[in-house]
Amino acid sequence: MSDPSALSALTVLSTASGPGGLPAPALSGAVAGLGVAVPMGAMSVLLLQEAMRHRRTAVAAAAGIAVVDLGYAASATALGPWVATSVGPVEAWVRLAAGIVLLTIAARGLRATRRARAAPPAAAPPCPAAPAPAGGRPTATFARYVGLTAVNPTTALYFAALTTAQGASLRTGGAVAAFLAGVGLASLVWQQLLVVVGSLAAARISPEVRLWTFRLGYGLVAAYALKIVFPLP
């Protein structure tokens, strides 16, 4: 889930440093964060569905996704060439593992929608696959989305390429801090925007339409899983 056009945008921004040389790295980080967050992949679909179930846990899920984006950006800034050479040789196997995880999620979600359809109206849950609220659920959801986002090697390679392209503009501690702040803030704002959209949609559509949106969403997750897996290693 990344946008190659961010590379050219970063090249332009790197030549437009403001006072102290910090605004340009911050803007570059924001572009990088949006470049990896905005494309609607499997995690965006899952986050929207989480928001349609429980807004509180979706907020935690959005934070988990943003934390991974920030972590990969920080790792790539410090170890860009090493990340590219280390992840590259095993990328196909990591993609296979990520695809299996996403296919499992899609299968479980689709099975849950069938149960929700078969359940009597009085017994049906407010939305498919929505477990009963439990203590500590936001923490568990945060950890789950951190794990799901972290298994995508494309994000690591994306930030490795971007930070390598930045070159000398990220040599100072202040510039690096500004860049990472831009990445983290942009990713977090976008993910939380998806939470708001999902929450508003859940309040305005009928249960039947919601059921079909979940089926469509999990179908997209399955399609995305197959897309990142093939060709097989």
Backbone bond lengths (Angstrom), bond angles and torsions (degrees), N, CA, C in turn:
res aa  C-N    CA-C-N  psi(-1)  N-CA   C-N-CA  omega(-1)  CA-C   N-CA-C  phi
1 M - - - 1.455 - - 1.513 109.01 -
2 S 1.308 115.20 77.74 1.445 118.89 -179.54 1.503 109.26 -147.58
3 D 1.326 117.01 160.41 1.446 122.94 -175.29 1.516 109.52 -119.08
4 P 1.364 119.07 111.39 1.452 121.09 -179.13 1.518 112.95 -60.79
5 S 1.342 118.76 -22.99 1.461 120.19 179.98 1.521 112.06 -64.22
6 A 1.336 116.81 -18.08 1.470 119.31 177.29 1.521 111.28 -62.99
7 L 1.336 117.44 -27.28 1.461 120.25 179.35 1.515 111.54 -60.43
8 S 1.351 116.41 -46.82 1.454 119.08 -179.48 1.519 111.47 -69.35
9 A 1.336 116.87 -35.67 1.461 119.70 178.08 1.521 111.07 -63.83
10 L 1.336 116.35 -39.91 1.456 120.13 179.22 1.514 111.72 -65.86
11 T 1.325 116.93 -35.02 1.460 119.89 178.78 1.510 110.95 -61.70
12 V 1.348 116.23 -41.52 1.461 120.32 178.38 1.521 111.06 -66.69
13 L 1.337 116.94 -45.15 1.454 121.16 -176.89 1.517 111.98 -65.61
14 S 1.323 117.37 -30.97 1.456 119.78 -176.76 1.512 112.82 -67.20
15 T 1.333 116.42 -15.78 1.463 119.85 178.97 1.518 111.83 -98.51
16 A 1.327 117.53 5.66 1.471 120.50 -174.24 1.512 111.17 -119.77
17 S 1.299 117.85 47.95 1.455 121.32 -178.80 1.505 111.36 -64.76
18 G 1.320 115.23 139.18 1.447 120.98 176.57 1.504 110.39 -94.93
19 P 1.349 118.14 -159.64 1.447 121.70 179.65 1.514 111.50 -57.05
20 G 1.320 115.01 127.97 1.452 119.82 177.55 1.503 113.42 77.74
21 G 1.349 117.84 -0.55 1.447 121.09 178.57 1.511 114.32 74.36
22 L 1.340 118.26 11.76 1.462 119.87 -174.97 1.527 114.60 -96.61
23 P 1.346 120.51 -36.50 1.467 118.02 -177.30 1.521 113.84 -57.16
24 A 1.351 118.09 -40.64 1.464 119.83 -178.78 1.524 111.98 -63.00
25 P 1.345 120.51 -46.87 1.463 119.05 175.35 1.525 112.86 -59.79
26 A 1.327 117.02 -37.10 1.465 119.29 178.95 1.526 110.64 -65.21
27 L 1.335 117.14 -43.75 1.456 120.45 177.57 1.523 111.04 -66.14
28 S 1.326 115.94 -38.49 1.461 119.70 176.65 1.523 110.83 -61.35
29 G 1.334 116.13 -41.80 1.451 119.99 177.50 1.519 112.12 -63.53
30 A 1.345 116.13 -39.41 1.462 119.59 178.71 1.527 110.77 -63.83
31 V 1.339 116.34 -42.61 1.460 119.82 177.63 1.523 110.38 -62.37
32 A 1.342 116.43 -43.13 1.465 120.50 179.32 1.525 111.14 -63.20
33 G 1.342 116.90 -42.87 1.457 120.54 179.44 1.518 112.41 -62.84
34 L 1.340 116.21 -42.20 1.462 119.54 178.58 1.522 110.71 -70.78
35 G 1.346 116.23 -34.15 1.460 119.29 -179.60 1.511 112.92 -61.85
36 V 1.342 116.61 -33.72 1.464 119.72 179.82 1.520 111.99 -89.76
37 A 1.344 117.65 -20.52 1.461 120.45 -173.44 1.522 113.92 -96.98
38 V 1.342 117.24 -36.57 1.464 120.50 -170.10 1.524 113.61 -68.26
39 P 1.360 120.20 -43.12 1.468 118.21 -179.21 1.535 111.22 -54.49
40 M 1.334 116.42 131.90 1.457 121.13 -173.64 1.529 110.68 -82.75
41 G 1.310 115.74 93.11 1.458 120.85 176.83 1.513 111.11 -104.40
42 A 1.323 115.17 -160.27 1.462 120.37 -176.26 1.519 112.22 -61.78
43 M 1.335 117.63 -41.35 1.463 119.82 -177.11 1.517 111.75 -66.14
44 S 1.337 117.03 -35.15 1.461 119.62 177.62 1.519 110.48 -64.85
45 V 1.341 116.01 -41.93 1.469 119.95 178.65 1.520 110.67 -62.68
46 L 1.336 116.47 -46.16 1.460 120.07 179.89 1.524 111.49 -62.70
47 L 1.339 116.51 -38.04 1.460 119.91 179.96 1.525 110.84 -66.35
48 L 1.332 117.16 -42.02 1.462 120.37 177.54 1.526 110.53 -60.98
49 Q 1.318 116.84 -41.29 1.455 119.96 179.71 1.533 111.23 -68.48
50 E 1.320 116.53 -37.26 1.470 119.99 175.69 1.522 110.40 -61.30
51 A 1.341 116.56 -39.87 1.461 120.55 179.70 1.524 111.39 -67.65
52 M 1.325 117.14 -31.74 1.462 120.06 177.83 1.523 111.64 -71.42
53 R 1.347 116.88 -21.68 1.467 120.39 177.43 1.521 110.69 -86.69
54 H 1.340 114.62 -63.35 1.465 121.10 -174.68 1.526 108.68 -140.61
55 R 1.307 116.04 115.67 1.463 118.52 -177.52 1.528 111.57 -65.55
56 R 1.327 117.38 -36.03 1.465 120.36 -175.99 1.530 111.21 -64.28
57 T 1.324 116.70 -43.59 1.454 118.82 178.74 1.527 111.08 -72.46
58 A 1.329 117.20 -29.84 1.465 120.13 178.11 1.529 111.08 -65.70
59 V 1.327 116.23 -36.25 1.471 119.44 176.20 1.525 110.03 -60.61
60 A 1.337 116.18 -42.34 1.465 120.08 177.65 1.522 111.07 -65.64
61 A 1.340 116.71 -39.53 1.463 120.65 178.67 1.523 110.94 -62.88
62 A 1.329 116.74 -42.87 1.464 120.85 178.76 1.522 111.06 -61.68
63 A 1.323 116.02 -40.35 1.470 119.50 177.55 1.526 110.70 -64.26
64 G 1.336 117.19 -37.94 1.455 120.33 178.48 1.510 112.63 -62.34
65 I 1.331 117.10 -42.66 1.464 121.13 178.16 1.528 110.32 -62.88
66 A 1.335 116.57 -44.83 1.460 120.53 -179.00 1.525 111.57 -64.94
67 V 1.337 116.88 -36.41 1.463 120.53 178.50 1.523 111.28 -62.37
68 V 1.334 116.56 -41.08 1.464 119.53 178.84 1.526 110.67 -66.51
69 D 1.338 116.96 -42.73 1.466 119.33 176.78 1.521 110.53 -57.45
70 L 1.326 115.98 -44.70 1.463 120.32 179.34 1.527 110.85 -64.95
71 G 1.324 116.88 -41.68 1.456 120.23 -179.90 1.516 112.34 -63.27
72 Y 1.318 116.72 -43.21 1.457 119.75 177.61 1.526 111.37 -65.19
73 A 1.336 116.08 -38.73 1.462 119.07 178.33 1.522 110.53 -64.14
74 A 1.339 117.17 -42.00 1.468 120.51 179.46 1.528 110.78 -64.90
75 S 1.331 116.33 -42.29 1.462 119.79 179.23 1.523 111.29 -64.45
76 A 1.324 115.65 -42.08 1.457 119.43 -178.69 1.523 111.15 -68.58
77 T 1.325 117.12 -34.76 1.462 120.14 178.82 1.519 110.73 -63.61
78 A 1.325 115.36 -40.03 1.466 119.32 -179.08 1.523 112.71 -83.10
79 L 1.321 115.76 -34.16 1.470 119.60 -171.78 1.520 112.15 -132.66
80 G 1.322 117.15 37.85 1.459 121.68 -174.79 1.516 115.08 -48.21
81 P 1.324 119.07 -59.39 1.474 119.68 -178.39 1.530 112.29 -61.02
82 W 1.349 116.77 -38.11 1.470 119.90 -179.49 1.526 110.98 -66.44
83 V 1.351 116.71 -40.69 1.468 120.35 178.49 1.523 109.94 -61.14
84 A 1.334 116.60 -44.59 1.459 120.02 -177.51 1.527 111.49 -62.91
85 T 1.340 116.85 -43.63 1.461 119.96 -177.61 1.521 112.37 -76.06
86 S 1.340 118.26 -28.32 1.462 121.10 -177.76 1.522 112.16 -81.40
87 V 1.324 116.86 -42.61 1.466 120.02 -178.45 1.526 111.04 -76.55
88 G 1.330 116.46 -34.96 1.455 120.56 -176.11 1.517 114.51 -52.63
89 P 1.340 120.60 -51.90 1.468 121.42 -176.85 1.525 114.58 -61.91
90 V 1.327 118.14 -27.47 1.471 120.54 -177.62 1.518 111.85 -110.69
91 E 1.325 116.75 13.47 1.460 119.69 -175.12 1.527 111.66 -59.52
92 A 1.343 117.23 -40.59 1.463 119.80 -177.92 1.526 111.40 -61.69
93 W 1.327 117.28 -39.57 1.462 120.98 -179.97 1.524 111.34 -70.80
94 V 1.335 116.07 -37.30 1.467 119.04 176.56 1.522 109.69 -66.38
95 R 1.330 117.29 -39.75 1.461 120.66 176.81 1.528 110.64 -61.84
96 L 1.321 117.23 -39.65 1.463 120.52 178.45 1.525 110.84 -62.49
97 A 1.330 117.10 -45.28 1.467 120.54 178.79 1.524 110.82 -62.95
98 A 1.340 116.75 -42.92 1.461 120.34 179.22 1.521 110.74 -63.16
99 G 1.340 116.77 -40.48 1.460 120.07 179.16 1.511 112.38 -63.46
100 I 1.324 117.10 -40.06 1.467 120.86 178.96 1.530 110.35 -63.43
101 V 1.337 116.36 -42.39 1.472 120.11 178.78 1.519 110.59 -61.93
102 L 1.339 116.83 -45.95 1.461 120.42 -177.79 1.527 111.36 -68.17
103 L 1.332 117.86 -38.01 1.464 120.27 177.11 1.525 111.05 -64.04
104 T 1.329 116.66 -36.98 1.469 120.32 177.41 1.522 110.75 -64.01
105 I 1.336 115.89 -43.44 1.470 120.27 178.12 1.525 110.44 -61.49
106 A 1.344 116.29 -44.21 1.460 120.31 -178.78 1.522 111.03 -63.77
107 A 1.337 117.24 -42.62 1.466 120.91 -179.56 1.521 111.33 -63.71
108 R 1.329 116.21 -44.38 1.467 119.61 178.94 1.521 111.12 -64.51
109 G 1.326 116.81 -40.32 1.463 120.00 179.86 1.517 112.31 -65.40
110 L 1.348 116.91 -43.20 1.460 120.23 179.25 1.528 110.92 -65.66
111 R 1.331 117.03 -37.84 1.464 120.31 177.33 1.528 110.66 -64.22
112 A 1.345 116.10 -37.53 1.466 119.91 179.02 1.523 111.42 -66.68
113 T 1.331 117.69 -34.78 1.466 119.54 178.52 1.522 110.67 -67.48
114 R 1.325 117.38 -32.65 1.469 119.93 176.60 1.526 110.55 -66.82
115 R 1.331 116.66 -40.69 1.471 119.70 178.02 1.518 110.41 -65.06
116 A 1.340 116.34 -40.16 1.467 119.43 -179.18 1.525 110.69 -65.45
117 R 1.333 116.83 -35.85 1.463 120.49 179.59 1.522 111.21 -68.47
118 A 1.354 115.81 -36.15 1.460 120.18 -177.00 1.520 113.21 -80.24
119 A 1.352 117.25 -20.10 1.458 120.25 -176.32 1.520 111.16 -71.30
120 P 1.349 118.48 147.96 1.470 121.01 174.30 1.517 110.09 -60.64
121 P 1.340 119.09 149.60 1.465 121.75 -178.09 1.511 113.50 -53.24
122 A 1.347 117.41 -39.96 1.459 119.33 -177.00 1.512 111.77 -70.21
123 A 1.347 116.40 -26.29 1.458 119.54 -176.22 1.509 112.89 -98.62
124 A 1.335 116.88 -10.38 1.451 120.16 -175.74 1.522 110.34 -67.64
125 P 1.327 118.59 141.76 1.462 121.53 176.81 1.508 110.43 -71.50
126 P 1.335 119.27 162.17 1.448 121.54 -178.46 1.509 113.26 -59.94
127 C 1.324 118.95 -25.77 1.448 122.39 175.07 1.511 107.90 -158.81
128 P 1.343 118.48 155.80 1.448 120.02 -174.96 1.504 112.77 -63.06
129 A 1.326 114.01 144.49 1.468 121.88 174.04 1.507 112.82 63.69
130 A 1.336 118.21 21.59 1.459 120.33 -179.72 1.513 109.07 -96.15
131 P 1.310 119.51 105.06 1.454 121.15 -179.98 1.516 111.54 -70.15
132 A 1.285 115.25 162.17 1.459 119.36 179.54 1.509 110.32 -65.20
133 P 1.347 117.37 143.50 1.450 119.86 179.43 1.518 110.99 -57.06
134 A 1.320 115.43 141.76 1.461 120.33 -179.61 1.505 109.11 -145.01
135 G 1.326 116.11 154.65 1.441 119.96 179.47 1.519 111.49 -63.67
136 G 1.312 116.21 139.73 1.447 121.02 178.40 1.511 113.82 79.49
137 R 1.331 119.03 3.44 1.458 121.61 -177.79 1.522 113.03 -58.55
138 P 1.329 121.37 -44.29 1.466 119.37 178.04 1.525 112.78 -57.13
139 T 1.327 117.33 -37.97 1.463 120.05 178.40 1.515 111.10 -64.27
140 A 1.331 116.38 -44.23 1.461 120.44 178.60 1.524 111.07 -64.58
141 T 1.326 116.42 -39.78 1.459 120.10 178.73 1.523 110.70 -65.39
142 F 1.329 116.78 -41.57 1.462 121.11 177.11 1.533 109.98 -56.98
143 A 1.337 116.46 -47.99 1.465 120.38 -178.71 1.527 111.21 -64.76
144 R 1.326 116.71 -38.32 1.471 119.77 -179.32 1.517 111.00 -64.82
145 Y 1.325 117.35 -42.81 1.469 119.98 -178.97 1.529 111.72 -73.60
146 V 1.319 117.36 -29.56 1.463 119.47 172.39 1.525 109.38 -60.98
147 G 1.331 116.42 -46.92 1.457 120.03 -179.11 1.517 112.70 -64.33
148 L 1.331 116.96 -43.85 1.455 120.55 -178.90 1.527 111.69 -64.74
149 T 1.331 116.80 -38.86 1.461 119.82 -179.42 1.521 111.14 -73.26
150 A 1.326 116.62 -34.96 1.463 120.59 -175.26 1.520 113.01 -68.82
151 V 1.347 118.18 -23.21 1.463 118.96 -177.02 1.524 112.96 -79.79
152 N 1.325 117.88 1.21 1.458 120.83 179.21 1.525 109.76 -90.46
153 P 1.334 119.64 105.66 1.466 120.95 -177.11 1.514 112.94 -69.86
154 T 1.336 116.98 -19.19 1.455 119.91 -178.88 1.521 111.05 -60.63
155 T 1.334 116.57 -37.54 1.464 119.97 -179.52 1.517 111.14 -63.11
156 A 1.334 116.73 -42.89 1.466 120.37 178.80 1.520 111.11 -62.70
157 L 1.323 116.90 -45.40 1.460 120.35 -179.40 1.532 111.07 -67.57
158 Y 1.315 116.31 -35.48 1.466 121.79 178.53 1.524 110.72 -59.35
159 F 1.326 116.49 -51.28 1.457 119.26 -179.17 1.528 111.77 -69.98
160 A 1.325 117.43 -32.37 1.462 119.40 176.29 1.525 110.41 -61.62
161 A 1.341 116.03 -42.09 1.465 119.96 179.23 1.522 111.34 -66.99
162 L 1.329 116.49 -42.26 1.462 119.78 -178.08 1.523 112.05 -65.79
163 T 1.322 116.30 -44.74 1.461 118.81 -177.67 1.524 111.05 -69.80
164 T 1.323 117.30 -31.76 1.464 119.80 175.14 1.526 109.92 -66.79
165 A 1.339 116.72 -39.43 1.461 120.66 178.95 1.520 111.98 -65.86
166 Q 1.334 117.01 -30.03 1.458 120.64 179.39 1.529 112.10 -67.02
167 G 1.328 115.48 -32.26 1.463 119.89 175.64 1.511 113.86 57.53
168 A 1.338 115.99 -126.49 1.464 122.00 -172.39 1.523 113.02 -67.25
169 S 1.344 117.94 -17.71 1.464 119.37 -176.75 1.524 112.48 -69.01
170 L 1.341 117.61 -12.47 1.469 121.01 179.35 1.520 111.60 -115.77
171 R 1.325 116.76 32.02 1.463 119.78 -177.96 1.518 113.06 -84.12
172 T 1.334 117.98 -27.13 1.464 120.38 -176.60 1.524 110.53 -94.63
173 G 1.341 115.20 154.61 1.450 119.98 -179.67 1.510 112.96 -61.62
174 G 1.349 116.67 -38.76 1.458 119.93 -179.75 1.515 112.18 -65.28
175 A 1.334 116.33 -40.94 1.458 120.08 179.73 1.525 110.75 -66.07
176 V 1.323 116.55 -41.29 1.465 120.39 178.56 1.527 110.57 -62.88
177 A 1.332 116.20 -44.35 1.460 120.08 179.83 1.528 111.18 -62.00
178 A 1.345 116.64 -41.23 1.459 120.65 179.55 1.527 110.67 -65.72
179 F 1.328 116.31 -41.79 1.458 120.95 179.02 1.529 110.69 -61.11
180 L 1.331 116.81 -47.81 1.463 120.87 -178.74 1.523 111.70 -66.11
181 A 1.333 116.11 -37.14 1.467 119.02 177.10 1.522 110.41 -62.37
182 G 1.337 116.31 -40.75 1.462 120.04 177.66 1.516 112.10 -63.37
183 V 1.337 116.65 -42.34 1.469 121.10 178.72 1.527 110.42 -61.16
184 G 1.335 116.12 -52.85 1.458 120.08 -175.88 1.514 112.98 -62.65
185 L 1.339 116.50 -43.89 1.459 119.93 -177.56 1.522 111.42 -67.29
186 A 1.335 117.02 -44.71 1.464 120.09 -178.60 1.521 111.12 -63.12
187 S 1.332 116.43 -44.02 1.465 119.57 -179.99 1.525 110.85 -64.41
188 L 1.337 116.74 -44.44 1.459 120.22 -178.57 1.529 111.58 -63.47
189 V 1.337 116.76 -43.34 1.468 120.25 -179.56 1.528 110.35 -62.02
190 W 1.336 116.43 -42.79 1.463 118.93 -179.37 1.533 111.22 -65.59
191 Q 1.318 116.68 -45.13 1.466 119.32 -179.18 1.531 111.04 -62.88
192 Q 1.333 116.50 -40.00 1.467 119.08 178.96 1.526 110.77 -68.65
193 L 1.334 117.29 -30.50 1.467 120.01 175.09 1.526 110.31 -63.74
194 L 1.333 116.83 -39.93 1.461 120.17 176.16 1.532 110.94 -62.74
195 V 1.334 116.66 -35.99 1.468 120.29 177.40 1.530 109.97 -62.09
196 V 1.320 116.54 -44.94 1.466 120.47 179.34 1.529 110.47 -61.55
197 V 1.337 116.64 -44.89 1.465 120.74 179.83 1.522 110.69 -60.96
198 G 1.342 116.51 -45.17 1.456 119.79 179.36 1.512 112.68 -63.80
199 S 1.322 117.00 -40.69 1.466 120.90 179.65 1.522 111.50 -65.00
200 L 1.335 116.73 -42.97 1.465 120.19 179.18 1.524 111.14 -66.12
201 A 1.327 116.31 -38.92 1.469 119.45 179.77 1.517 110.63 -64.69
202 A 1.322 117.06 -39.61 1.464 120.41 -178.42 1.515 111.84 -63.22
203 A 1.326 117.16 -31.55 1.462 120.78 -177.05 1.527 112.74 -82.79
204 R 1.335 117.39 -8.44 1.459 119.60 -171.94 1.525 114.76 -121.24
205 I 1.308 118.27 2.00 1.454 119.33 -179.79 1.524 109.43 -121.19
206 S 1.337 115.35 155.18 1.460 120.78 -176.78 1.524 110.67 -73.11
207 P 1.356 117.59 159.62 1.466 120.43 177.80 1.525 113.38 -56.03
208 E 1.345 116.58 -37.26 1.464 119.19 -179.71 1.528 111.14 -66.21
209 V 1.329 116.03 -43.03 1.467 119.50 178.82 1.526 110.01 -65.79
210 R 1.322 116.33 -39.73 1.462 119.66 177.85 1.524 111.00 -60.31
211 L 1.333 115.97 -39.60 1.456 120.13 179.12 1.524 110.69 -60.94
212 W 1.328 116.38 -42.91 1.463 119.38 179.76 1.523 111.89 -71.30
213 T 1.326 117.86 -31.57 1.465 118.50 176.28 1.530 110.68 -66.14
214 F 1.335 116.25 -35.11 1.460 118.83 177.17 1.527 110.73 -68.08
215 R 1.328 116.55 -40.74 1.460 119.18 177.76 1.526 110.71 -62.35
216 L 1.320 115.79 -45.79 1.462 119.57 178.34 1.517 110.76 -61.70
217 G 1.339 115.95 -44.38 1.460 119.95 -178.76 1.515 112.87 -60.79
218 Y 1.335 116.41 -46.54 1.466 119.30 179.34 1.523 111.42 -68.48
219 G 1.333 116.44 -30.34 1.454 118.82 173.98 1.519 111.41 -64.16
220 L 1.334 116.43 -39.96 1.468 120.54 177.08 1.521 111.11 -65.81
221 V 1.330 116.49 -37.14 1.468 119.67 177.07 1.530 109.98 -61.85
222 A 1.337 116.51 -43.82 1.466 119.92 178.67 1.519 111.12 -63.25
223 A 1.338 116.77 -41.95 1.462 119.98 179.20 1.527 110.88 -64.25
224 Y 1.323 116.30 -40.49 1.465 119.66 178.91 1.522 110.47 -65.46
225 A 1.336 117.14 -37.61 1.463 120.61 178.33 1.528 110.73 -60.68
226 L 1.329 116.66 -44.95 1.466 120.04 178.78 1.526 110.99 -65.41
227 K 1.330 115.67 -34.54 1.470 119.84 -179.13 1.528 111.22 -65.41
228 I 1.332 117.33 -40.98 1.467 118.81 -177.28 1.525 111.87 -80.58
229 V 1.361 117.67 -20.31 1.458 120.05 -178.79 1.528 111.22 -78.44
230 F 1.333 117.73 -46.37 1.464 120.27 -173.32 1.529 110.90 -84.42
231 P 1.340 117.96 143.78 1.467 125.53 1.01 1.524 111.45 -75.11
232 L 1.338 115.17 146.46 1.455 120.73 179.81 1.538 111.07 -64.92
233 P 1.360 117.29 149.43 1.473 119.04 177.75 1.512 111.10 -66.88
